[in-house]
Amino acid sequence: MVAIPGLVEGGYPGVIRPDPFLLDPERQALSASVSAPARDRGERAKPAQLALFEESEPPPASAHPVRDPSPAGHLPTTQDRLLEARRLFARAVAQAGERLVLTYPRADPRSGRERLPSLFFVAAASALAGEPLTAARLERWVSEDEPATADDAIDPGERDRLRVREGGKAAADTIAAGSLFFRQSRFAVHGRWRNHLSPWDGLLTELPAEVRKRLDPVSAEWPVSASRLAVFSACGFQYLLKNVLGLEAALEPEERRRLEPLEKGDVFHRVAERFLRERRERGELPVVYTEEARDRLLEMAEEALGHLVEGSPPRFTVLWERARAQVRDLLLSWLAREAGAAERSTPAHFEVSFGMGQGPSGGEPHRPDPLRIDLGDGRALRISGKMDRIDRRSDGRLVLRDYKTGRAPKDEGGIFKGGKQLQVPFYILAAAELFPDTTVAEAFLDYVDGGRLVSVDPGWVRSPGFRELLKGLVDAIGQGIFVQEPSACPWCDYTQVCGPRALLETRLRWKHTDPVVQRVLKLRELG
């Protein structure tokens, strides 16, 4: 018996691409110049057409056949590699004396999307049928990988699936009675596919009073940060896994192929803060673009990048050098913008904290106690955080900046909807308490990639809409409502817990009519 699994499109044979540094025509020409007689070397080889699964007619004597890649001096082409894959497949099939089993996965394990069989799989099925098979006709020749009888099962799981397939619900009830794992898994599947939120996909209503007290941001022991609320706004289930259960992704050390977004943001924040502090100590603010300032900024960047490399897995050398160059370019463009806007305001304070206990050693203003925001119903939300930067205008009023190293979204009006960006609104309120005699004139999200400033109206934080948004977020968290949001999957570490995004999207459509789900979804329109 011979079994060949994984015969999926793009899997076997894999995607065979030409060598970008030495294309097939050049390979054929070089091979011909080495192996052909001198009088034929001026004649350029023409690629032969390769039939994947049927024998080709013998080529004319004057044509250049597809060569066996083994002879010395011959450079294999894309067709040669495809032909070699065909030879290996045919050789494996020929070894099956009694039984040949070919399989392919019907769905992608990550996305849940349908996968197509390899052309080799289709060719084998066509040979079995005695005629070419289309995708629709292939179905009747392909069977699920299930045992025919209980004696054929290779493990208890296969045996149980066979029992359920034959015995239906009664058999499933019998198996569940003797297996806690099966019983809970069955409950989970049923709960996730119902048309309302369940304990299996984010509804935690039956919790002890002490646990609920710690879960509620209002009654919890520690103040909440804007970043935690942003996680909930992006995906409630991610908040549950990360901030409630404290799960962390198990990441294996591996060679890094790029500078991660969080690493890039950390490097920029450190270098920008250090550079501006040094300028302030030397009395050289506002910033002026000089060769000395440029060289000093790049020197700090190299030190920060070097420190990052020392404490992390190895880097893919070529791409890492490109990432370093991008960070240097980013900082230089930032320096140019700072110098160009010097007349508008002057950097005054950096990393100004509130609600984080002891203040920084640099002598910056700070507030050890959390910011308290009245929710209007007798409750107060306690907030902690750290402001990236506070500038002063010539009239003494304040300008708040929060750096973002990503690019500003096209829909600037939607940035603050649903609590996705609460840092700057909280900073406006904190600055009013730290500097009670000074007005906050402007507040920005500073997207340094591209140099765009997205403003926040300081008056918005006093509006009923802002308070309504905070109450909605706090109530949903405190009541254990953690709705999954498929749009957050590309940036999530917990996709293995939730399953393929396509299934999440389908299940969420089923649950859209649930009032509990609707309540959370409506929060995304506030702001």
C-alpha positions as CSV (number, residue, x, y, z in Angstrom):
1,M,0.0,0.0,0.0
2,V,1.2,3.5,-0.8
3,A,-0.4,6.7,0.6
4,I,0.4,10.1,-0.7
5,P,-1.2,12.9,1.4
6,G,-1.4,16.6,0.8
7,L,-2.1,16.6,-2.9
8,V,-3.6,20.1,-2.8
9,E,-3.2,22.9,-5.3
10,G,0.0,24.8,-4.6
11,G,1.1,22.0,-2.2
12,Y,2.3,19.3,-4.6
13,P,3.8,20.2,-6.8
14,G,4.6,23.4,-5.1
15,V,4.4,26.7,-6.9
16,I,7.4,26.5,-9.3
17,R,8.7,29.9,-10.2
18,P,11.6,30.8,-12.5
19,D,14.8,31.9,-10.9
20,P,14.6,35.7,-10.8
21,F,18.4,36.0,-11.1
22,L,18.8,33.6,-14.0
23,L,15.7,33.2,-16.1
24,D,14.8,30.1,-18.1
25,P,15.9,31.4,-21.5
26,E,19.3,32.3,-20.1
27,R,19.6,28.9,-18.4
28,Q,18.9,27.2,-21.7
29,A,21.3,29.3,-23.6
30,L,24.1,28.7,-21.0
31,S,23.4,24.9,-21.0
32,A,23.5,24.8,-24.8
33,S,26.8,26.7,-24.9
34,V,28.4,24.2,-22.6
35,S,26.9,20.9,-23.9
36,A,26.1,21.6,-27.6
37,P,28.7,21.2,-30.4
38,A,30.5,24.4,-31.3
39,R,28.6,24.9,-34.6
40,D,25.3,24.8,-32.7
41,R,26.1,27.2,-29.9
42,G,24.8,30.2,-31.7
43,E,21.3,28.7,-31.9
44,R,19.2,29.7,-29.0
45,A,17.3,26.8,-27.3
46,K,13.5,27.0,-27.4
47,P,11.5,25.7,-24.5
48,A,9.6,22.5,-25.1
49,Q,6.0,22.2,-24.1
50,L,5.6,19.9,-21.2
51,A,2.5,17.8,-20.9
52,L,1.9,17.2,-17.2
53,F,0.0,13.9,-17.3
54,E,0.1,12.6,-20.9
55,E,3.1,11.5,-22.8
56,S,4.1,14.1,-25.4
57,E,4.9,13.2,-29.0
58,P,8.6,12.8,-29.6
59,P,10.0,16.2,-30.5
60,P,11.6,16.6,-34.0
61,A,15.3,15.9,-34.2
62,S,16.1,19.6,-34.7
63,A,14.2,20.7,-31.6
64,H,15.9,21.1,-28.2
65,P,14.2,18.6,-25.8
66,V,13.6,19.1,-22.2
67,R,16.9,17.9,-20.7
68,D,17.5,15.6,-17.9
69,P,18.7,17.9,-15.1
70,S,21.4,15.4,-14.1
71,P,24.0,15.9,-16.9
72,A,27.0,18.1,-15.9
73,G,26.8,21.6,-17.1
74,H,23.0,21.6,-17.5
75,L,21.1,24.3,-15.6
76,P,17.6,23.0,-14.8
77,T,14.7,25.2,-15.9
78,T,11.2,25.6,-14.5
79,Q,10.0,22.9,-16.9
80,D,12.8,20.6,-15.8
81,R,11.7,20.9,-12.2
82,L,8.1,20.3,-13.0
83,L,9.1,17.2,-15.0
84,E,11.1,16.0,-12.1
85,A,8.1,16.4,-9.8
86,R,6.1,14.4,-12.3
87,R,8.7,11.6,-12.4
88,L,8.8,11.4,-8.6
89,F,5.0,11.2,-8.4
90,A,4.9,8.5,-11.1
91,R,7.6,6.5,-9.4
92,A,5.7,6.7,-6.1
93,V,2.5,5.6,-7.7
94,A,4.2,2.7,-9.4
95,Q,5.3,1.3,-6.0
96,A,1.7,0.6,-5.0
97,G,1.4,-3.1,-5.4
98,E,-2.1,-3.6,-3.9
99,R,-3.6,-0.3,-2.9
100,L,-2.9,3.4,-3.6
101,V,-4.4,6.2,-1.4
102,L,-4.3,9.8,-2.5
103,T,-5.6,12.5,-0.2
104,Y,-6.0,16.3,-0.1
105,P,-7.4,18.7,2.5
106,R,-10.8,20.1,1.6
107,A,-10.3,23.3,3.6
108,D,-7.4,25.6,4.7
109,P,-6.9,25.0,8.4
110,R,-6.3,28.7,9.0
111,S,-8.8,30.5,6.9
112,G,-11.4,27.7,6.6
113,R,-11.7,28.4,2.8
114,E,-12.1,25.6,0.4
115,R,-8.9,24.1,-1.1
116,L,-8.7,22.5,-4.6
117,P,-6.9,19.3,-5.4
118,S,-3.6,19.2,-7.2
119,L,-3.5,18.6,-10.9
120,F,-1.7,15.4,-10.1
121,F,-4.6,14.3,-7.9
122,V,-7.1,15.2,-10.7
123,A,-5.0,13.3,-13.3
124,A,-5.0,10.2,-11.1
125,A,-8.7,10.4,-10.6
126,S,-9.2,10.9,-14.4
127,A,-7.1,7.8,-15.0
128,L,-9.3,5.8,-12.6
129,A,-12.5,7.1,-14.3
130,G,-11.1,6.6,-17.8
131,E,-12.0,10.1,-18.8
132,P,-11.1,13.7,-17.9
133,L,-12.9,14.8,-14.8
134,T,-14.1,18.3,-14.0
135,A,-14.3,19.7,-10.4
136,A,-18.0,18.9,-10.2
137,R,-17.6,15.4,-11.5
138,L,-14.6,14.7,-9.3
139,E,-16.8,14.7,-6.2
140,R,-18.3,11.3,-7.0
141,W,-14.9,9.8,-7.2
142,V,-13.6,11.2,-4.0
143,S,-14.7,9.9,-0.6
144,E,-14.2,11.3,2.9
145,D,-11.4,9.7,4.9
146,E,-13.6,7.7,7.2
147,P,-13.4,4.0,8.2
148,A,-16.0,1.7,6.7
149,T,-16.5,-0.3,9.9
150,A,-15.5,0.2,13.6
151,D,-12.8,-2.5,13.1
152,D,-11.1,-0.3,10.5
153,A,-10.8,2.7,12.9
154,I,-7.3,3.6,13.8
155,D,-8.2,5.5,17.0
156,P,-11.2,6.1,19.3
157,G,-12.0,9.4,17.5
158,E,-12.6,7.6,14.2
159,R,-14.6,5.0,15.9
160,D,-16.8,7.6,17.7
161,R,-17.4,9.5,14.4
162,L,-18.5,6.3,12.8
163,R,-20.9,5.6,15.6
164,V,-22.4,9.0,15.4
165,R,-22.7,8.9,11.7
166,E,-24.6,5.6,11.9
167,G,-26.5,6.1,15.2
168,G,-27.3,9.8,15.1
169,K,-28.2,11.8,18.3
170,A,-28.7,8.7,20.4
171,A,-25.1,7.5,19.7
172,A,-23.8,11.0,20.4
173,D,-25.6,11.1,23.8
174,T,-24.1,7.8,24.7
175,I,-20.6,8.9,23.9
176,A,-21.1,12.2,25.8
177,A,-22.3,10.4,28.9
178,G,-18.9,8.7,29.2
179,S,-16.6,11.5,28.0
180,L,-16.4,14.9,29.6
181,F,-14.2,16.1,26.7
182,F,-16.7,15.1,24.1
183,R,-19.6,16.4,26.1
184,Q,-18.1,19.9,26.5
185,S,-16.9,20.0,22.9
186,R,-20.4,19.2,21.8
187,F,-21.8,22.0,24.0
188,A,-19.2,24.4,22.5
189,V,-20.1,23.5,18.9
190,H,-23.9,23.9,19.5
191,G,-23.3,27.2,21.4
192,R,-21.1,28.8,18.8
193,W,-23.6,28.1,16.0
194,R,-26.7,29.3,17.8
195,N,-28.2,32.7,16.9
196,H,-27.3,34.3,20.2
197,L,-24.1,34.8,22.2
198,S,-23.2,31.9,24.4
199,P,-20.6,31.1,27.1
200,W,-18.6,29.3,24.3
201,D,-18.1,32.5,22.3
202,G,-17.8,35.3,24.8
203,L,-20.8,35.6,27.1
204,L,-19.7,35.2,30.8
205,T,-22.8,35.9,32.9
206,E,-22.5,33.2,35.7
207,L,-19.5,34.4,37.6
208,P,-18.9,34.6,41.4
209,A,-19.3,38.0,42.8
210,E,-15.6,38.4,43.7
211,V,-14.6,37.5,40.1
212,R,-17.1,39.9,38.6
213,K,-15.9,42.7,40.9
214,R,-12.3,42.2,39.6
215,L,-13.6,42.0,36.0
216,D,-15.5,45.3,36.2
217,P,-13.2,48.2,35.3
218,V,-15.0,50.5,37.8
219,S,-14.7,48.2,40.8
220,A,-11.4,46.5,39.9
221,E,-8.4,47.1,42.1
222,W,-6.3,48.7,39.5
223,P,-7.1,51.6,37.1
224,V,-7.6,50.8,33.4
225,S,-5.5,52.1,30.6
226,A,-6.6,53.4,27.2
227,S,-4.8,50.6,25.4
228,R,-6.8,48.0,27.3
229,L,-10.1,49.6,26.3
230,A,-8.8,49.8,22.8
231,V,-8.3,46.1,22.8
232,F,-11.9,45.6,23.8
233,S,-13.1,48.0,21.2
234,A,-11.2,46.1,18.5
235,C,-12.4,42.6,19.7
236,G,-14.0,41.8,23.0
237,F,-12.9,38.1,22.8
238,Q,-9.3,39.2,22.4
239,Y,-9.7,41.4,25.6
240,L,-11.1,38.3,27.4
241,L,-8.1,36.1,26.4
242,K,-5.4,38.8,26.8
243,N,-6.5,41.0,29.7
244,V,-8.8,38.8,31.7
245,L,-7.4,35.3,31.3
246,G,-3.8,36.6,30.8
247,L,-3.0,34.2,27.9
248,E,0.2,34.8,25.9
249,A,1.0,33.6,22.5
250,A,3.7,30.8,22.5
251,L,6.2,32.3,20.1
252,E,9.2,30.2,19.0
253,P,12.5,32.1,18.6
254,E,13.2,32.4,14.9
255,E,15.1,34.5,12.5
256,R,13.3,37.8,12.2
257,R,12.6,38.9,8.6
258,R,11.5,42.4,9.4
259,L,11.2,45.0,12.1
260,E,8.0,44.3,13.9
261,P,5.5,47.3,14.2
262,L,5.8,47.3,18.0
263,E,9.5,47.3,17.8
264,K,9.5,50.2,15.3
265,G,7.2,52.2,17.5
266,D,9.3,51.6,20.6
267,V,12.5,52.6,18.8
268,F,10.9,55.8,17.5
269,H,9.5,56.8,20.9
270,R,12.8,56.2,22.6
271,V,14.9,58.1,20.1
272,A,12.5,61.0,19.7
273,E,12.1,61.4,23.5
274,R,15.9,61.2,24.1
275,F,16.7,63.6,21.3
276,L,14.2,66.3,22.5
277,R,15.2,65.9,26.1
278,E,18.8,66.5,25.2
279,R,17.9,69.6,23.1
280,R,15.9,70.9,26.0
281,E,18.8,70.5,28.4
282,R,21.1,72.3,26.0
283,G,18.6,75.1,25.5
284,E,18.2,74.3,21.8
285,L,14.4,74.1,21.5
286,P,12.5,74.6,19.3
287,V,14.4,72.2,16.9
288,V,16.6,73.6,14.2
289,Y,17.6,71.3,11.3
290,T,21.4,71.3,11.3
291,E,24.1,68.8,10.3
292,E,24.9,68.3,14.0
293,A,21.3,67.7,14.9
294,R,20.9,65.2,12.0
295,D,24.1,63.3,12.9
296,R,23.1,63.2,16.6
297,L,19.7,61.9,15.8
298,L,21.1,59.1,13.6
299,E,23.6,58.2,16.3
300,M,20.8,57.8,18.8
301,A,18.9,55.7,16.3
302,E,21.9,53.3,15.7
303,E,22.3,52.9,19.5
304,A,18.6,52.1,19.9
305,L,18.6,49.6,17.0
306,G,21.7,48.0,18.3
307,H,20.2,47.6,21.7
308,L,17.1,46.0,20.1
309,V,19.2,43.4,18.2
310,E,21.1,42.4,21.3
311,G,18.0,41.4,23.2
312,S,16.1,39.6,20.4
313,P,16.4,36.7,18.1
314,P,18.7,36.9,15.0
315,R,17.7,39.1,12.1
316,F,17.6,38.3,8.5
317,T,20.6,40.3,7.4
318,V,19.5,41.9,4.1
319,L,16.0,42.7,5.2
320,W,17.2,44.0,8.5
321,E,19.5,46.5,6.9
322,R,16.6,47.7,4.8
323,A,14.5,48.1,8.0
324,R,17.3,50.1,9.7
325,A,17.5,52.4,6.7
326,Q,13.7,52.9,6.9
327,V,13.9,53.9,10.6
328,R,16.7,56.4,9.8
329,D,14.6,57.9,7.0
330,L,11.6,58.1,9.3
331,L,13.5,59.9,11.9
332,L,15.0,62.3,9.5
333,S,11.7,63.2,7.9
334,W,10.3,63.7,11.5
335,L,13.2,66.0,12.3
336,A,12.5,68.1,9.1
337,R,8.9,68.4,10.1
338,E,9.8,69.4,13.6
339,A,12.1,72.2,12.4
340,G,9.5,73.3,9.9
341,A,6.8,73.7,12.6
342,A,9.1,75.3,15.1
343,E,7.1,78.6,15.1
344,R,3.8,76.8,16.0
345,S,4.8,75.3,19.4
346,T,7.9,74.3,21.4
347,P,8.3,70.8,23.0
348,A,8.1,71.2,26.8
349,H,7.4,67.9,28.6
350,F,7.8,64.2,27.7
351,E,6.4,61.0,29.0
352,V,4.1,62.7,31.5
353,S,2.4,60.0,33.6
354,F,-0.8,59.9,35.6
355,G,-2.1,57.1,37.8
356,M,1.2,55.2,37.8
357,G,2.4,56.0,41.3
358,Q,5.9,57.4,41.6
359,G,6.8,59.9,38.9
360,P,9.7,59.7,36.4
361,S,13.2,60.5,37.5
362,G,13.6,63.3,34.8
363,G,11.6,65.8,36.8
364,E,8.6,65.8,34.5
365,P,5.2,66.8,35.8
366,H,3.2,63.8,36.9
367,R,0.1,62.8,38.8
368,P,0.5,59.7,41.1
369,D,-3.3,59.2,41.4
370,P,-5.4,57.9,38.6
371,L,-7.6,60.2,36.5
372,R,-11.2,59.9,37.6
373,I,-14.0,60.2,35.0
374,D,-17.5,60.6,36.3
375,L,-19.9,58.3,34.4
376,G,-22.9,60.2,35.5
377,D,-24.6,57.4,37.4
378,G,-22.6,57.5,40.7
379,R,-19.7,55.6,39.2
380,A,-16.3,56.8,38.3
381,L,-13.8,55.2,35.9
382,R,-10.2,55.4,37.0
383,I,-7.6,55.8,34.2
384,S,-3.8,55.5,34.1
385,G,-1.5,56.5,31.3
386,K,1.5,58.3,30.0
387,M,1.4,61.3,27.6
388,D,4.1,61.1,24.8
389,R,4.6,64.8,24.6
390,I,3.3,68.2,25.6
391,D,4.2,71.4,23.7
392,R,3.6,75.0,24.6
393,R,2.5,77.6,22.2
394,S,3.8,81.2,22.3
395,D,0.6,82.2,24.3
396,G,1.4,79.6,26.9
397,R,-1.5,77.2,25.9
398,L,-0.8,73.5,25.6
399,V,-0.6,71.2,22.6
400,L,-0.8,67.4,23.2
401,R,0.8,64.9,20.9
402,D,0.5,61.1,20.8
403,Y,2.9,59.4,18.3
404,K,1.7,56.7,16.0
405,T,4.2,54.9,13.8
406,G,1.6,53.4,11.4
407,R,-0.1,55.4,8.6
408,A,-3.2,57.4,9.3
409,P,-6.4,55.7,8.1
410,K,-8.2,57.2,5.2
411,D,-11.4,57.6,7.3
412,E,-10.0,60.0,9.9
413,G,-13.6,60.6,11.2
414,G,-13.8,57.0,12.3
415,I,-10.5,56.8,14.2
416,F,-12.2,57.6,17.6
417,K,-15.4,55.7,17.0
418,G,-16.1,52.9,19.4
419,G,-13.2,53.7,21.7
420,K,-10.5,52.5,19.3
421,Q,-8.4,55.6,20.1
422,L,-9.0,56.9,23.7
423,Q,-5.4,57.9,24.5
424,V,-5.7,61.6,23.4
425,P,-9.2,62.1,25.0
426,F,-7.8,60.8,28.3
427,Y,-4.7,63.0,27.9
428,I,-6.8,66.1,27.5
429,L,-8.6,65.4,30.8
430,A,-5.4,64.5,32.6
431,A,-3.6,67.7,31.3
432,A,-6.5,69.8,32.6
433,E,-5.8,68.4,36.1
434,L,-2.0,68.6,35.8
435,F,-2.0,72.1,34.5
436,P,-5.3,73.6,35.9
437,D,-4.4,77.2,35.0
438,T,-3.5,76.4,31.4
439,T,-5.8,75.7,28.5
440,V,-5.3,72.7,26.1
441,A,-5.5,74.5,22.7
442,E,-4.9,71.5,20.5
443,A,-4.5,67.7,20.7
444,F,-3.2,65.4,17.9
445,L,-2.5,61.9,16.9
446,D,0.8,62.4,15.2
447,Y,1.2,59.7,12.5
448,V,4.9,60.0,11.8
449,D,4.8,57.7,8.7
450,G,3.6,60.2,6.2
451,G,3.6,63.1,8.6
452,R,-0.1,63.5,9.1
453,L,-1.7,65.1,12.2
454,V,-5.2,64.0,13.1
455,S,-6.8,66.4,15.5
456,V,-9.1,65.8,18.5
457,D,-11.5,68.5,19.6
458,P,-10.7,69.1,23.3
459,G,-14.3,70.0,23.9
460,W,-15.5,66.5,22.8
461,V,-14.3,64.9,26.1
462,R,-16.9,67.0,28.0
463,S,-19.8,65.9,25.7
464,P,-22.6,63.4,26.7
465,G,-21.5,61.2,23.7
466,F,-18.1,60.6,25.2
467,R,-19.5,59.7,28.6
468,E,-22.1,57.4,26.9
469,L,-19.3,55.6,25.0
470,L,-17.3,55.0,28.2
471,K,-20.4,53.8,30.1
472,G,-21.1,51.3,27.2
473,L,-17.6,49.9,27.2
474,V,-17.5,49.6,31.0
475,D,-20.9,48.0,31.2
476,A,-20.1,45.4,28.5
477,I,-16.9,44.4,30.2
478,G,-18.4,44.3,33.7
479,Q,-21.3,42.2,32.5
480,G,-19.1,39.7,30.7
481,I,-20.0,40.5,27.1
482,F,-17.0,39.7,24.9
483,V,-18.0,39.6,21.2
484,Q,-15.6,38.2,18.7
485,E,-14.7,40.6,15.8
486,P,-13.3,38.9,12.7
487,S,-11.9,42.2,11.3
488,A,-9.3,42.2,14.1
489,C,-8.0,38.7,13.2
490,P,-5.0,39.8,11.0
491,W,-3.4,41.5,14.1
492,C,-4.4,38.9,16.7
493,D,-2.2,36.4,18.5
494,Y,-5.1,34.1,19.4
495,T,-6.4,32.9,16.0
496,Q,-5.7,29.3,16.9
497,V,-8.1,29.6,19.8
498,C,-11.0,31.1,17.7
499,G,-10.5,29.2,14.5
500,P,-10.6,30.4,10.9
501,R,-11.7,33.9,10.2
502,A,-14.3,32.8,7.6
503,L,-16.1,30.7,10.2
504,L,-16.1,33.6,12.7
505,E,-17.7,35.9,10.1
506,T,-20.4,33.3,9.3
507,R,-21.2,32.8,13.0
508,L,-21.3,36.5,13.7
509,R,-23.8,37.0,10.9
510,W,-26.0,34.3,12.7
511,K,-25.8,36.3,16.0
512,H,-26.3,39.8,14.6
513,T,-29.9,39.8,15.7
514,D,-29.0,39.0,19.3
515,P,-29.8,42.2,21.4
516,V,-26.6,41.5,23.5
517,V,-24.5,41.5,20.4
518,Q,-26.3,44.5,18.9
519,R,-25.6,46.5,22.1
520,V,-21.8,46.1,21.7
521,L,-21.9,46.7,17.9
522,K,-23.7,50.0,18.4
523,L,-20.8,51.3,20.5
524,R,-18.7,51.3,17.4
525,E,-20.8,54.2,16.1
526,L,-20.2,56.4,19.1
527,G,-17.4,58.9,19.1
